[in-house]
Structures are given as structure tokens and as C-alpha cells.
Amino acid sequence: MKSTASMGSATTTSQSFALTALIVGGITIGCSPIFVRLSELGPLSTAFWRVALAMLPLMAWSAATSGRSEGEAKPSSLAEVLALMVPGVMLAGDLAAWHISLHMTSVANATLLANMAPIFVTLASWLFFRTRITRVFLAGLTLSLIGVTILQGGLGAVGGGKLAGDAMAVVASVFYAGYLISLGRLRSKFSTLTTMLWTTFSAGLCMLPAALIFETGFFPVTLFGFAMLLGLAWITHASGQGLIIYALAWLPPAFSSLTLLVQPVVAAILAWALLAEPLGAAQALGGVIVLAGIFVARRG
């Protein structure tokens, strides 16, 4: 039998690897605003193709590992199927609300408010699952949210947006919180691949009618436009979300949602490098504060 010490060491190693996967996944997803900004299609159509095209590498992964995954748990009842589809519904709500908010309010408002998901994840984890929240973690959460605010230009930059657009950004953060929490509940039973397949499929089912009803120009017309959709689907969704889903098997949703605040930091750097958007000392300071907050929360 394995000793308690060796089992504890294995768990610590797995958690460290999961933290690395979570950070890399957050960095990867931080690229998504660039792909969305450069997409030729509307926000809903772009969101649909993001998940629809991601099914291709996921199905290839499933086919390649079919002979080695006989022992993996599969949904065996309608209740389990519905449970696996819930994160996809949440993700579809997040993508739709977030993309729409960008067209209804200022970019500063939409970005800041959509990154409030850690607040909702922490509250829900405490209220519904009685997860213990330490003061050190709350200090890290507060520090990271301050950093995000500075990164987006401070409270003085959050103005001029329309109330409806601001509300949509908050709705996006609530949906993303639900996405992370529902994933965390699933990962104790189902593998990363199984979870990704069902989540991505259900998100696509939700996004397709919305894209067809509310937007025109459903297909990209140039190779560049198609490449942006492939990048969004394969790099940010299949790879980035896959790493995040893997990490949620080892890390609590509250800490995971906080760590994912690395996304706006990466997005700001890429926007500066690729889109010539300004990145001053204040934004750099905000990014450092976000990372410091994540470090503090990790110790809690």
C-alpha cells in the first residue's frame, strides 16, 4: 500500500501541474479578444464558430484515444447528460452577453464588469456548497479586482456606457461563474475530453439559432476571416478551455476564477503589440497588481 506521505506528495504534484495548466489556459484565452476584434462576422456568429470548429480537434482526440478510454466514465442517464450540457449553456450565455455588451457600452465598462466572475463564484461556493473562504483568499481577490480596475483605466474610465450594456456585461460574468462552478462539480467524475465534448456541443446548439436569427453574414468571406475563426476555435477554445477544464479536477472553482484574471492582462498586452492600443505605466501597474493578488490568494 502507498504511504500517506507519498499520496500527499502525488496530490501536491498534480495540483501544481493543474495550476500551471490553469495559468497557461488563462493566457491562451487572453488571446480571444484579438481574434474576435479581427473577425469578419458578427459577435454571435463568431461565438458559434468558436465552439463549432473546436469540435473538429476534440472529435479527432476522441477517435485517437477511443481504444484507451474504455475505463472512463460516460453519461449513463438523462440526468448525467443534462449535467454535462449545463456548462455549455452557461458558456453560450457568457459568450453571447459578453459580445453583445461590447456593442452596447464602452469597452472599459464591458471588460471590467465581465471580469467580476470571481465575486460570483466565491459567493456561490460559500452559499451553496459551504466552501471555506479564508481572509487571505479574500485579500487576494480584492487585490486582483483592484488590479483589473487599474488595468482598464481606473474608475474614471468607467463611464459613458449605457446601463443596458453594463447590465449585459454583468450577466456575462454571472454566466461565466456558473460555467466554472458547474464544471468543477463534473470533473470529479468525467474526464477532460468527455466534459469538453458535451460542453462544446451544447454551447454550439445554443449559439446556432441566435446567430442565424439575429445576424447576417454567417460565413466568413476571406481566408483571413476563416483563419481568425480557426484561431479562436482551436487555440483559445479547444486548447485554452481544455486546460482550464483539466485544472478544475484539482483546483477549487473560486481560486480558478481568480487565477483566470490573467486573461485581461494578456489581452491588454496583445492589444498593445498587435492593435497599437495604448499601454501605459498605469496599465502595467494594474497587471502587476492582478498577478500579486493571484499569488496572495494562492497562499490562502
Disulfide bonds with the S-S distance in Angstrom:
none
